[in-house]
Amino acid sequence: MTLLHQPGRLPQKFTGVYWSARDGEESVGCGVTREALVKLASARGLASQNIEEIYLTYRSVIQDLASAKYERRELEPDKQVLVKKTDLGLEPKRAA
């Protein structure tokens, strides 16, 4: 199913941007790490280090990545979707 992304807030122990999405009636927590945001900004020539600004600039790319991970059921142990810098295609994924 397609996720409908909604604005969210930062959990206390999370260093990145967090938002909520919906899959029908189900609420899905989504996030992107600070490292992914900084790497994305650097790769695209954005000088900002402000993670919220970076997120807002590339929100559609990041949310598309989160949706794709959700569709593939690549969830964290707590059932949330977390976009990491390796998900951005900027670094090769390590073999497990």
PyMOL commands that set and color helices and strands:
alter all, ss='L'
color gray80, all
select helices_A, chain A and resi 34-43+51-57+59-71+85-88
alter helices_A, ss='H'
color red, helices_A
select strands_A, chain A and resi 4-6+16-23+26-33+81-83
alter strands_A, ss='S'
color yellow, strands_A
deselect
rebuild
show_as cartoon
